Amino acid sequence: MKRVFDIIVSVVILSFFLPFGILIGIIIAFTSKGGVFYVQERIGKHAKPFGLFKFRTMSVGADKAGKLTVGMRDSRITKIGYFLRKYKLDEFPQFLNVLFGTMSVVGPRPEVKEFTDLYDQSQQEVLKVKPGITDLASLEYFNENEILGKSEDPKKTYIEIVMPAKLELNKKYISNPSMTHDIQIMWRTFKKIISK
């Protein structure tokens, strides 16, 4: 049932978003060097890696300087990238991941291997389910980049404070999954985005 729901939601959203996606792609192509999309390896269900799609919001090769971004002070982010990130528009290509079956609409956000390698046995529970575009942790840490931007050591803050807190929320979600809960999370995410 969840898979059918994921496919229906993804088809509807991608169909509606297509004209905006084309416009965004043109703007990205004409305002900075590099491709329109950015594909990053993330860790999915059963710890299997997959390519996560996003609109490119950073200069080419920027991820070599680190996987974390630190809010509005991160010079690697392009001008259009700031706008896309603020309104979460860079995330929309992930509905393609949902169609391909590597992600769900709602589920624990997928991490890069650098951070999943740090999970303890309890935290690895989140890798038993399909990752999602949004979840309880995404709502709680909607302004995560701003939090990290205020830290003197963003990576340490993420590993020691933010990541463990997000994983606890993820474990809470997977302990009691339901379609009603997923719809509530989607609605709360939508309200968060438009409130920006």
Backbone as JSON Lines, residues from 0, in Angstrom:
{"i":0,"aa":"M","n":[0.83,-1.2,0.0],"ca":[0.0,0.0,0.0],"c":[0.87,1.26,0.0]}
{"i":1,"aa":"K","n":[1.92,1.24,0.81],"ca":[2.81,2.41,0.89],"c":[3.47,2.66,-0.45]}
{"i":2,"aa":"R","n":[3.89,1.59,-1.14],"ca":[4.54,1.74,-2.44],"c":[3.59,2.35,-3.46]}
{"i":3,"aa":"V","n":[2.35,1.9,-3.47],"ca":[1.35,2.44,-4.39],"c":[1.12,3.92,-4.1]}
{"i":4,"aa":"F","n":[1.01,4.25,-2.81],"ca":[0.83,5.63,-2.38],"c":[2.01,6.49,-2.85]}
{"i":5,"aa":"D","n":[3.23,5.98,-2.67],"ca":[4.44,6.7,-3.08],"c":[4.43,7.01,-4.58]}
{"i":6,"aa":"I","n":[4.05,6.02,-5.37],"ca":[4.03,6.19,-6.83],"c":[3.0,7.24,-7.24]}
{"i":7,"aa":"I","n":[1.8,7.15,-6.67],"ca":[0.73,8.1,-7.02],"c":[1.14,9.53,-6.66]}
{"i":8,"aa":"V","n":[1.65,9.71,-5.44],"ca":[2.06,11.05,-4.98],"c":[3.18,11.59,-5.86]}
{"i":9,"aa":"S","n":[4.14,10.75,-6.18],"ca":[5.29,11.19,-6.99],"c":[4.87,11.6,-8.39]}
{"i":10,"aa":"V","n":[4.01,10.8,-9.02],"ca":[3.54,11.12,-10.37],"c":[2.78,12.44,-10.38]}
{"i":11,"aa":"V","n":[1.91,12.64,-9.4],"ca":[1.13,13.88,-9.32],"c":[2.04,15.08,-9.11]}
{"i":12,"aa":"I","n":[2.96,14.99,-8.16],"ca":[3.85,16.12,-7.85],"c":[4.79,16.41,-9.01]}
{"i":13,"aa":"L","n":[5.39,15.38,-9.6],"ca":[6.3,15.6,-10.71],"c":[5.58,16.19,-11.92]}
{"i":14,"aa":"S","n":[4.36,15.75,-12.16],"ca":[3.58,16.29,-13.28],"c":[3.28,17.76,-13.07]}
{"i":15,"aa":"F","n":[2.9,18.1,-11.85],"ca":[2.59,19.5,-11.52],"c":[3.85,20.36,-11.55]}
{"i":16,"aa":"F","n":[4.95,19.8,-11.08],"ca":[6.18,20.57,-10.91],"c":[7.0,20.68,-12.2]}
{"i":17,"aa":"L","n":[6.69,19.89,-13.21],"ca":[7.51,19.83,-14.42],"c":[7.81,21.19,-15.05]}
{"i":18,"aa":"P","n":[6.82,22.08,-15.27],"ca":[7.14,23.39,-15.86],"c":[8.1,24.2,-14.99]}
{"i":19,"aa":"F","n":[7.92,24.15,-13.67],"ca":[8.81,24.87,-12.76],"c":[10.2,24.24,-12.78]}
{"i":20,"aa":"G","n":[10.23,22.91,-12.87],"ca":[11.5,22.2,-12.9],"c":[12.32,22.57,-14.13]}
{"i":21,"aa":"I","n":[11.63,22.69,-15.28],"ca":[12.32,23.08,-16.52],"c":[12.89,24.49,-16.37]}
{"i":22,"aa":"L","n":[12.1,25.39,-15.8],"ca":[12.55,26.77,-15.59],"c":[13.75,26.82,-14.66]}
{"i":23,"aa":"I","n":[13.68,26.07,-13.57],"ca":[14.79,26.02,-12.62],"c":[16.04,25.48,-13.3]}
{"i":24,"aa":"G","n":[15.88,24.44,-14.1],"ca":[17.02,23.85,-14.81],"c":[17.68,24.86,-15.75]}
{"i":25,"aa":"I","n":[16.87,25.64,-16.46],"ca":[17.41,26.66,-17.37],"c":[18.19,27.72,-16.6]}
{"i":26,"aa":"I","n":[17.63,28.15,-15.47],"ca":[18.3,29.18,-14.65],"c":[19.63,28.66,-14.12]}
{"i":27,"aa":"I","n":[19.63,27.42,-13.63],"ca":[20.87,26.83,-13.12],"c":[21.92,26.76,-14.22]}
{"i":28,"aa":"A","n":[21.5,26.31,-15.4],"ca":[22.43,26.14,-16.53],"c":[23.05,27.46,-16.98]}
{"i":29,"aa":"F","n":[22.27,28.54,-16.9],"ca":[22.75,29.83,-17.41],"c":[23.45,30.68,-16.34]}
{"i":30,"aa":"T","n":[23.35,30.29,-15.07],"ca":[23.94,31.13,-14.02],"c":[25.18,30.54,-13.37]}
{"i":31,"aa":"S","n":[25.49,29.28,-13.64],"ca":[26.7,28.69,-13.07],"c":[27.15,27.51,-13.92]}
{"i":32,"aa":"K","n":[28.45,27.26,-13.91],"ca":[29.01,26.17,-14.69],"c":[28.69,24.83,-14.03]}
{"i":33,"aa":"G","n":[28.38,23.84,-14.86],"ca":[28.09,22.51,-14.34],"c":[26.71,22.03,-14.76]}
{"i":34,"aa":"G","n":[26.4,20.81,-14.4],"ca":[25.11,20.24,-14.76],"c":[23.96,20.79,-13.95]}
{"i":35,"aa":"V","n":[22.75,20.49,-14.4],"ca":[21.54,20.95,-13.7],"c":[21.31,20.13,-12.44]}
{"i":36,"aa":"F","n":[21.61,18.83,-12.53],"ca":[21.36,17.95,-11.39],"c":[22.66,17.59,-10.67]}
{"i":37,"aa":"Y","n":[22.49,17.28,-9.4],"ca":[23.6,16.8,-8.59],"c":[23.18,15.45,-8.02]}
{"i":38,"aa":"V","n":[23.99,14.44,-8.25],"ca":[23.69,13.11,-7.74],"c":[24.73,12.75,-6.69]}
{"i":39,"aa":"Q","n":[24.26,12.5,-5.48],"ca":[25.16,12.17,-4.37],"c":[24.87,10.76,-3.86]}
{"i":40,"aa":"E","n":[25.92,10.02,-3.59],"ca":[25.71,8.68,-3.05],"c":[25.22,8.78,-1.61]}
{"i":41,"aa":"R","n":[24.11,8.14,-1.34],"ca":[23.56,8.04,0.01],"c":[23.37,6.58,0.36]}
{"i":42,"aa":"I","n":[23.14,6.32,1.63],"ca":[22.93,4.95,2.09],"c":[21.45,4.71,2.32]}
{"i":43,"aa":"G","n":[20.92,3.68,1.66],"ca":[19.49,3.41,1.73],"c":[19.15,2.19,2.57]}
{"i":44,"aa":"K","n":[18.04,1.57,2.24],"ca":[17.54,0.41,2.98],"c":[18.56,-0.73,2.92]}
{"i":45,"aa":"H","n":[18.74,-1.38,4.06],"ca":[19.71,-2.47,4.2],"c":[21.14,-2.0,3.92]}
{"i":46,"aa":"A","n":[21.38,-0.71,4.15],"ca":[22.73,-0.11,4.0],"c":[23.25,-0.15,2.57]}
{"i":47,"aa":"K","n":[22.34,-0.23,1.6],"ca":[22.76,-0.24,0.2],"c":[22.87,1.19,-0.32]}
{"i":48,"aa":"P","n":[23.98,1.52,-0.97],"ca":[24.16,2.86,-1.52],"c":[23.29,3.09,-2.75]}
{"i":49,"aa":"F","n":[22.88,4.33,-2.96],"ca":[22.12,4.7,-4.16],"c":[22.42,6.17,-4.47]}
{"i":50,"aa":"G","n":[22.09,6.59,-5.69],"ca":[22.31,7.97,-6.09],"c":[21.08,8.83,-5.82]}
{"i":51,"aa":"L","n":[21.22,9.83,-4.95],"ca":[20.13,10.72,-4.6],"c":[20.17,11.95,-5.51]}
{"i":52,"aa":"F","n":[19.02,12.25,-6.14],"ca":[18.94,13.36,-7.09],"c":[18.55,14.67,-6.4]}
{"i":53,"aa":"K","n":[19.23,15.74,-6.8],"ca":[18.88,17.09,-6.37],"c":[19.18,18.05,-7.51]}
{"i":54,"aa":"F","n":[18.54,19.22,-7.48],"ca":[19.0,20.29,-8.36],"c":[20.33,20.77,-7.79]}
{"i":55,"aa":"R","n":[21.28,21.03,-8.66],"ca":[22.6,21.47,-8.18],"c":[22.51,22.88,-7.61]}
{"i":56,"aa":"T","n":[22.96,23.04,-6.38],"ca":[22.91,24.35,-5.71],"c":[24.3,24.85,-5.32]}
{"i":57,"aa":"M","n":[25.32,24.06,-5.62],"ca":[26.68,24.44,-5.26],"c":[27.58,24.42,-6.5]}
{"i":58,"aa":"S","n":[28.72,25.05,-6.38],"ca":[29.67,25.03,-7.48],"c":[30.2,23.62,-7.68]}
{"i":59,"aa":"V","n":[30.61,23.31,-8.88],"ca":[31.08,21.97,-9.22],"c":[32.29,21.6,-8.35]}
{"i":60,"aa":"G","n":[32.26,20.4,-7.78],"ca":[33.36,19.93,-6.94],"c":[33.33,20.44,-5.52]}
{"i":61,"aa":"A","n":[32.27,21.17,-5.16],"ca":[32.2,21.76,-3.82],"c":[32.16,20.72,-2.71]}
{"i":62,"aa":"D","n":[31.61,19.53,-3.0],"ca":[31.49,18.51,-1.97],"c":[32.84,17.94,-1.54]}
{"i":63,"aa":"K","n":[33.89,18.22,-2.31],"ca":[35.22,17.76,-1.93],"c":[35.72,18.48,-0.68]}
{"i":64,"aa":"A","n":[35.12,19.64,-0.39],"ca":[35.52,20.41,0.79],"c":[34.72,20.01,2.02]}
{"i":65,"aa":"G","n":[33.82,19.02,1.87],"ca":[33.02,18.55,3.01],"c":[31.59,18.31,2.59]}
{"i":66,"aa":"K","n":[30.93,17.36,3.27],"ca":[29.56,16.98,2.92],"c":[28.51,17.91,3.53]}
{"i":67,"aa":"L","n":[28.87,18.6,4.62],"ca":[27.92,19.47,5.29],"c":[27.95,20.87,4.71]}
{"i":68,"aa":"T","n":[26.78,21.51,4.67],"ca":[26.72,22.92,4.3],"c":[26.33,23.71,5.55]}
{"i":69,"aa":"V","n":[26.81,24.94,5.6],"ca":[26.66,25.7,6.85],"c":[25.86,26.99,6.62]}
{"i":70,"aa":"G","n":[24.62,26.81,6.18],"ca":[23.71,27.93,6.06],"c":[24.13,28.95,5.02]}
{"i":71,"aa":"M","n":[23.7,30.18,5.24],"ca":[23.9,31.23,4.27],"c":[25.35,31.71,4.18]}
{"i":72,"aa":"R","n":[26.21,31.27,5.07],"ca":[27.59,31.73,5.0],"c":[28.48,30.78,4.2]}
{"i":73,"aa":"D","n":[27.89,29.73,3.64],"ca":[28.67,28.77,2.86],"c":[28.87,29.33,1.45]}
{"i":74,"aa":"S","n":[30.1,29.73,1.17],"ca":[30.41,30.37,-0.11],"c":[30.32,29.44,-1.3]}
{"i":75,"aa":"R","n":[30.2,28.14,-1.06],"ca":[30.12,27.18,-2.16],"c":[28.75,27.18,-2.83]}
{"i":76,"aa":"I","n":[27.74,27.72,-2.16],"ca":[26.38,27.73,-2.69],"c":[26.24,28.82,-3.75]}
{"i":77,"aa":"T","n":[25.62,28.49,-4.87],"ca":[25.41,29.46,-5.95],"c":[24.29,30.43,-5.57]}
{"i":78,"aa":"K","n":[24.15,31.51,-6.36],"ca":[23.11,32.5,-6.08],"c":[21.72,31.89,-6.16]}
{"i":79,"aa":"I","n":[21.45,31.15,-7.23],"ca":[20.15,30.48,-7.34],"c":[20.04,29.38,-6.3]}
{"i":80,"aa":"G","n":[21.18,28.81,-5.9],"ca":[21.19,27.75,-4.91],"c":[20.63,28.18,-3.57]}
{"i":81,"aa":"Y","n":[20.91,29.42,-3.16],"ca":[20.38,29.94,-1.9],"c":[18.86,29.94,-1.93]}
{"i":82,"aa":"F","n":[18.31,30.38,-3.05],"ca":[16.85,30.43,-3.19],"c":[16.25,29.02,-3.19]}
{"i":83,"aa":"L","n":[16.85,28.12,-3.95],"ca":[16.33,26.76,-4.03],"c":[16.37,26.06,-2.67]}
{"i":84,"aa":"R","n":[17.45,26.27,-1.93],"ca":[17.59,25.65,-0.62],"c":[16.6,26.24,0.39]}
{"i":85,"aa":"K","n":[16.42,27.54,0.34],"ca":[15.52,28.2,1.29],"c":[14.11,27.62,1.21]}
{"i":86,"aa":"Y","n":[13.65,27.37,-0.02],"ca":[12.28,26.85,-0.21],"c":[12.25,25.35,-0.5]}
{"i":87,"aa":"K","n":[13.39,24.68,-0.27],"ca":[13.5,23.23,-0.44],"c":[13.21,22.76,-1.86]}
{"i":88,"aa":"L","n":[13.32,23.66,-2.83],"ca":[13.03,23.3,-4.21],"c":[14.09,22.37,-4.8]}
{"i":89,"aa":"D","n":[15.29,22.4,-4.23],"ca":[16.36,21.52,-4.73],"c":[16.05,20.05,-4.46]}
{"i":90,"aa":"E","n":[15.1,19.79,-3.55],"ca":[14.77,18.42,-3.16],"c":[13.79,17.72,-4.11]}
{"i":91,"aa":"F","n":[13.1,18.49,-4.96],"ca":[12.03,17.9,-5.77],"c":[12.46,16.76,-6.68]}
{"i":92,"aa":"P","n":[13.68,16.78,-7.27],"ca":[14.07,15.65,-8.1],"c":[14.09,14.31,-7.36]}
{"i":93,"aa":"Q","n":[14.05,14.35,-6.03],"ca":[14.04,13.1,-5.26],"c":[12.75,12.31,-5.46]}
{"i":94,"aa":"F","n":[11.72,12.95,-6.01],"ca":[10.52,12.19,-6.33],"c":[10.81,11.19,-7.45]}
{"i":95,"aa":"L","n":[11.88,11.44,-8.22],"ca":[12.34,10.44,-9.19],"c":[12.9,9.23,-8.45]}
{"i":96,"aa":"N","n":[13.62,9.48,-7.36],"ca":[14.12,8.38,-6.52],"c":[12.96,7.53,-6.0]}
{"i":97,"aa":"V","n":[11.87,8.2,-5.66],"ca":[10.69,7.48,-5.16],"c":[10.12,6.6,-6.26]}
{"i":98,"aa":"L","n":[10.01,7.14,-7.47],"ca":[9.5,6.35,-8.6],"c":[10.39,5.16,-8.89]}
{"i":99,"aa":"F","n":[11.71,5.36,-8.76],"ca":[12.66,4.27,-9.04],"c":[12.69,3.24,-7.91]}
{"i":100,"aa":"G","n":[12.08,3.57,-6.76],"ca":[11.99,2.61,-5.66],"c":[13.11,2.67,-4.65]}
{"i":101,"aa":"T","n":[14.03,3.63,-4.78],"ca":[15.13,3.72,-3.81],"c":[14.75,4.55,-2.59]}
{"i":102,"aa":"M","n":[13.66,5.32,-2.71],"ca":[13.19,6.13,-1.59],"c":[11.68,6.06,-1.48]}
{"i":103,"aa":"S","n":[11.19,6.54,-0.35],"ca":[9.75,6.68,-0.12],"c":[9.49,8.18,0.07]}
{"i":104,"aa":"V","n":[8.23,8.58,0.01],"ca":[7.91,9.99,0.25],"c":[8.23,10.35,1.71]}
{"i":105,"aa":"V","n":[7.82,9.48,2.62],"ca":[8.08,9.7,4.04],"c":[8.93,8.57,4.59]}
{"i":106,"aa":"G","n":[9.99,8.93,5.27],"ca":[10.91,7.95,5.86],"c":[12.16,8.67,6.33]}
{"i":107,"aa":"P","n":[13.0,8.0,7.09],"ca":[14.24,8.63,7.58],"c":[15.09,9.18,6.43]}
{"i":108,"aa":"R","n":[15.55,10.4,6.57],"ca":[16.39,10.99,5.54],"c":[17.67,10.17,5.35]}
{"i":109,"aa":"P","n":[18.05,9.87,4.11],"ca":[19.26,9.07,3.88],"c":[20.52,9.89,4.14]}
{"i":110,"aa":"E","n":[21.51,9.25,4.72],"ca":[22.77,9.9,5.03],"c":[23.87,9.43,4.09]}
{"i":111,"aa":"V","n":[24.99,10.12,4.1],"ca":[26.17,9.67,3.38],"c":[26.89,8.63,4.24]}
{"i":112,"aa":"K","n":[27.69,7.8,3.61],"ca":[28.36,6.7,4.31],"c":[29.26,7.2,5.44]}
{"i":113,"aa":"E","n":[29.84,8.36,5.25],"ca":[30.72,8.94,6.27],"c":[30.03,9.0,7.63]}
{"i":114,"aa":"F","n":[28.71,9.27,7.62],"ca":[27.97,9.39,8.86],"c":[27.28,8.09,9.28]}
{"i":115,"aa":"T","n":[26.8,7.3,8.32],"ca":[26.17,6.03,8.71],"c":[27.2,5.08,9.32]}
{"i":116,"aa":"D","n":[28.46,5.24,8.96],"ca":[29.53,4.42,9.56],"c":[29.68,4.69,11.06]}
{"i":117,"aa":"L","n":[29.13,5.81,11.51],"ca":[29.24,6.19,12.92],"c":[28.04,5.69,13.74]}
{"i":118,"aa":"Y","n":[27.02,5.13,13.09],"ca":[25.82,4.67,13.79],"c":[26.18,3.53,14.75]}
{"i":119,"aa":"D","n":[25.59,3.57,15.95],"ca":[25.73,2.43,16.84],"c":[24.65,1.41,16.47]}
{"i":120,"aa":"Q","n":[24.61,0.3,17.18],"ca":[23.69,-0.79,16.82],"c":[22.23,-0.35,16.86]}
{"i":121,"aa":"S","n":[21.89,0.45,17.84],"ca":[20.52,0.93,17.96],"c":[20.16,1.87,16.82]}
{"i":122,"aa":"Q","n":[21.07,2.74,16.46],"ca":[20.82,3.71,15.39],"c":[20.72,3.05,14.03]}
{"i":123,"aa":"Q","n":[21.34,1.9,13.87],"ca":[21.29,1.18,12.59],"c":[19.9,0.66,12.26]}
{"i":124,"aa":"E","n":[18.98,0.73,13.22],"ca":[17.6,0.31,12.99],"c":[16.97,1.11,11.85]}
{"i":125,"aa":"V","n":[17.39,2.38,11.7],"ca":[16.78,3.22,10.67],"c":[17.15,2.77,9.27]}
{"i":126,"aa":"L","n":[18.18,1.94,9.16],"ca":[18.6,1.44,7.86],"c":[17.8,0.2,7.42]}
{"i":127,"aa":"K","n":[16.86,-0.22,8.27],"ca":[16.03,-1.37,7.93],"c":[14.8,-0.98,7.11]}
{"i":128,"aa":"V","n":[14.59,0.34,6.97],"ca":[13.44,0.82,6.2],"c":[13.92,1.7,5.05]}
{"i":129,"aa":"K","n":[13.05,1.92,4.09],"ca":[13.39,2.75,2.94],"c":[13.49,4.21,3.38]}
{"i":130,"aa":"P","n":[14.52,4.93,2.97],"ca":[14.65,6.34,3.34],"c":[13.6,7.19,2.64]}
{"i":131,"aa":"G","n":[13.38,8.4,3.15],"ca":[12.33,9.24,2.59],"c":[12.78,10.65,2.27]}
{"i":132,"aa":"I","n":[11.88,11.39,1.62],"ca":[12.12,12.79,1.29],"c":[11.92,13.66,2.52]}
{"i":133,"aa":"T","n":[10.94,13.3,3.34],"ca":[10.69,14.07,4.56],"c":[10.38,13.12,5.71]}
{"i":134,"aa":"D","n":[10.56,13.62,6.92],"ca":[10.3,12.81,8.12],"c":[10.18,13.73,9.32]}
{"i":135,"aa":"L","n":[10.0,13.14,10.49],"ca":[9.89,13.93,11.71],"c":[11.14,14.76,11.97]}
{"i":136,"aa":"A","n":[12.3,14.18,11.68],"ca":[13.57,14.87,11.91],"c":[13.71,16.07,10.97]}
{"i":137,"aa":"S","n":[13.22,15.94,9.74],"ca":[13.28,17.05,8.79],"c":[12.43,18.23,9.28]}
{"i":138,"aa":"L","n":[11.32,17.92,9.92],"ca":[10.45,18.97,10.46],"c":[11.1,19.64,11.67]}
{"i":139,"aa":"E","n":[11.67,18.83,12.55],"ca":[12.28,19.36,13.76],"c":[13.52,20.18,13.44]}
{"i":140,"aa":"Y","n":[14.26,19.74,12.43],"ca":[15.51,20.44,12.05],"c":[15.37,21.05,10.66]}
{"i":141,"aa":"F","n":[14.27,21.74,10.44],"ca":[13.99,22.36,9.15],"c":[15.05,23.39,8.79]}
{"i":142,"aa":"N","n":[15.6,24.05,9.81],"ca":[16.63,25.07,9.59],"c":[18.0,24.56,10.04]}
{"i":143,"aa":"E","n":[18.26,23.3,9.75],"ca":[19.51,22.67,10.18],"c":[20.75,23.43,9.7]}
{"i":144,"aa":"N","n":[20.74,23.89,8.45],"ca":[21.89,24.6,7.91],"c":[22.21,25.87,8.69]}
{"i":145,"aa":"E","n":[21.16,26.52,9.18],"ca":[21.37,27.73,9.97],"c":[21.98,27.39,11.33]}
{"i":146,"aa":"I","n":[21.54,26.27,11.89],"ca":[22.1,25.82,13.18],"c":[23.59,25.54,13.03]}
{"i":147,"aa":"L","n":[23.93,24.81,11.96],"ca":[25.33,24.48,11.72],"c":[26.15,25.72,11.36]}
{"i":148,"aa":"G","n":[25.49,26.68,10.71],"ca":[26.17,27.91,10.33],"c":[26.61,28.74,11.52]}
{"i":149,"aa":"K","n":[25.95,28.55,12.65],"ca":[26.29,29.31,13.86],"c":[27.33,28.6,14.72]}
{"i":150,"aa":"S","n":[27.67,27.37,14.32],"ca":[28.62,26.58,15.1],"c":[30.06,26.86,14.67]}
{"i":151,"aa":"E","n":[30.96,26.85,15.64],"ca":[32.38,27.03,15.35],"c":[32.96,25.77,14.69]}
{"i":152,"aa":"D","n":[32.34,24.63,14.98],"ca":[32.76,23.36,14.38],"c":[31.5,22.62,13.92]}
{"i":153,"aa":"P","n":[30.99,22.97,12.71],"ca":[29.73,22.4,12.22],"c":[29.71,20.87,12.18]}
{"i":154,"aa":"K","n":[30.8,20.26,11.75],"ca":[30.83,18.8,11.65],"c":[30.7,18.16,13.03]}
{"i":155,"aa":"K","n":[31.4,18.7,14.01],"ca":[31.32,18.17,15.38],"c":[29.93,18.35,15.94]}
{"i":156,"aa":"T","n":[29.34,19.51,15.7],"ca":[27.97,19.79,16.17],"c":[26.99,18.81,15.55]}
{"i":157,"aa":"Y","n":[27.17,18.53,14.26],"ca":[26.27,17.61,13.58],"c":[26.39,16.2,14.14]}
{"i":158,"aa":"I","n":[27.62,15.72,14.27],"ca":[27.85,14.34,14.72],"c":[27.45,14.13,16.17]}
{"i":159,"aa":"E","n":[27.72,15.1,17.02],"ca":[27.51,14.91,18.46],"c":[26.13,15.36,18.95]}
{"i":160,"aa":"I","n":[25.49,16.29,18.22],"ca":[24.21,16.83,18.71],"c":[23.06,16.59,17.73]}
{"i":161,"aa":"V","n":[23.22,17.09,16.51],"ca":[22.11,17.04,15.55],"c":[21.8,15.62,15.09]}
{"i":162,"aa":"M","n":[22.8,14.9,14.63],"ca":[22.57,13.55,14.09],"c":[21.94,12.6,15.11]}
{"i":163,"aa":"P","n":[22.44,12.52,16.35],"ca":[21.8,11.62,17.33],"c":[20.34,11.99,17.6]}
{"i":164,"aa":"A","n":[20.05,13.3,17.66],"ca":[18.67,13.74,17.91],"c":[17.77,13.36,16.75]}
{"i":165,"aa":"K","n":[18.24,13.51,15.53],"ca":[17.46,13.15,14.35],"c":[17.22,11.64,14.31]}
{"i":166,"aa":"L","n":[18.22,10.87,14.68],"ca":[18.07,9.42,14.66],"c":[17.05,8.94,15.68]}
{"i":167,"aa":"E","n":[16.98,9.61,16.82],"ca":[15.97,9.25,17.82],"c":[14.57,9.51,17.28]}
{"i":168,"aa":"L","n":[14.4,10.61,16.54],"ca":[13.11,10.9,15.92],"c":[12.79,9.88,14.83]}
{"i":169,"aa":"N","n":[13.81,9.46,14.1],"ca":[13.61,8.43,13.06],"c":[13.19,7.1,13.68]}
{"i":170,"aa":"K","n":[13.81,6.75,14.79],"ca":[13.46,5.5,15.47],"c":[12.02,5.57,16.0]}
{"i":171,"aa":"K","n":[11.63,6.74,16.45],"ca":[10.25,6.93,16.93],"c":[9.27,6.72,15.77]}
{"i":172,"aa":"Y","n":[9.63,7.23,14.59],"ca":[8.76,7.09,13.42],"c":[8.62,5.63,13.01]}
{"i":173,"aa":"I","n":[9.73,4.91,12.88],"ca":[9.67,3.54,12.37],"c":[9.07,2.57,13.39]}
{"i":174,"aa":"S","n":[8.99,2.98,14.65],"ca":[8.4,2.11,15.66],"c":[6.88,2.03,15.55]}
{"i":175,"aa":"N","n":[6.29,3.03,14.88],"ca":[4.83,3.05,14.77],"c":[4.4,3.63,13.42]}
{"i":176,"aa":"P","n":[4.74,2.98,12.31],"ca":[4.41,3.52,10.99],"c":[2.93,3.38,10.65]}
{"i":177,"aa":"S","n":[2.4,4.36,9.95],"ca":[1.02,4.28,9.48],"c":[0.83,5.27,8.34]}
{"i":178,"aa":"M","n":[-0.12,5.0,7.46],"ca":[-0.39,5.9,6.34],"c":[-0.89,7.25,6.84]}
{"i":179,"aa":"T","n":[-1.68,7.22,7.91],"ca":[-2.2,8.47,8.48],"c":[-1.06,9.34,8.98]}
{"i":180,"aa":"H","n":[-0.09,8.71,9.64],"ca":[1.08,9.43,10.14],"c":[1.88,10.03,8.99]}
{"i":181,"aa":"D","n":[2.02,9.27,7.91],"ca":[2.76,9.76,6.74],"c":[2.08,10.99,6.14]}
{"i":182,"aa":"I","n":[0.77,10.95,6.02],"ca":[0.02,12.08,5.47],"c":[0.17,13.31,6.37]}
{"i":183,"aa":"Q","n":[0.14,13.09,7.67],"ca":[0.32,14.2,8.61],"c":[1.7,14.84,8.45]}
{"i":184,"aa":"I","n":[2.73,14.02,8.28],"ca":[4.09,14.53,8.1],"c":[4.2,15.29,6.78]}
{"i":185,"aa":"M","n":[3.58,14.78,5.72],"ca":[3.6,15.47,4.44],"c":[2.92,16.83,4.54]}
{"i":186,"aa":"W","n":[1.8,16.87,5.22],"ca":[1.05,18.13,5.37],"c":[1.84,19.14,6.2]}
{"i":187,"aa":"R","n":[2.47,18.68,7.27],"ca":[3.29,19.56,8.1],"c":[4.5,20.08,7.32]}
{"i":188,"aa":"T","n":[5.07,19.23,6.47],"ca":[6.2,19.65,5.64],"c":[5.76,20.72,4.65]}
{"i":189,"aa":"F","n":[4.62,20.51,4.02],"ca":[4.08,21.49,3.07],"c":[3.87,22.84,3.75]}
{"i":190,"aa":"K","n":[3.3,22.83,4.94],"ca":[3.05,24.09,5.67],"c":[4.35,24.77,6.05]}
{"i":191,"aa":"K","n":[5.37,23.98,6.4],"ca":[6.67,24.54,6.73],"c":[7.27,25.26,5.52]}
{"i":192,"aa":"I","n":[7.15,24.63,4.36],"ca":[7.74,25.2,3.13],"c":[7.05,26.49,2.73]}
{"i":193,"aa":"I","n":[5.72,26.49,2.73],"ca":[5.01,27.7,2.29],"c":[5.1,28.82,3.31]}
{"i":194,"aa":"S","n":[5.39,28.47,4.57],"ca":[5.54,29.51,5.59],"c":[6.83,30.28,5.43]}
{"i":195,"aa":"K","n":[7.76,29.73,4.63],"ca":[9.02,30.41,4.37],"c":[8.8,31.64,3.48]}
